[in-house]
Amino acid sequence: MRLFFIKPKQQPPEPGIIVLDKALERVRTQAQVRVRELLCSDCLDQRCLTGSVCKAFLTCVDSIAWEMTAEKAELN
């Protein structure tokens, strides 16, 4: 007897999310470096050492990326 699992179709990402990702794409790597300096040095979770990413890291990367984008916009 064979069991087959039907996978649900993946929904394409919303257009708003695509635009936000493109806007932060350039500064995200710089933000990750800054977050590792700030957050991961004092973190008690230590998931970063094993290669997995915690939710706090992802949240901080997005917020710092927005700050960096705003700084660049102010300089223009």
C-alpha positions, 0 to 999 in steps of 0.5 A: 500500500502506497501513501501519497501526500499532496503538497499544497500549492505555494502561493507567490509572494505578494507584490508589496513584499517583493518591493520591500525585499528589493529595497533592502537588498543592497544594505542587508549584508551590511546590516547583518554584519552590524547586527552580529557585532551588536546582538550576537556578541551578548546573546545567550541563545548562541544559535548563531554558532551552530549556523541557525538564525534566531528570530531576533537576528532577522528582526534586527537585520530588517530594522537596521537595514531600514535605518541605513536606507533612511540615512542614505536617503537623507544624504541625497 
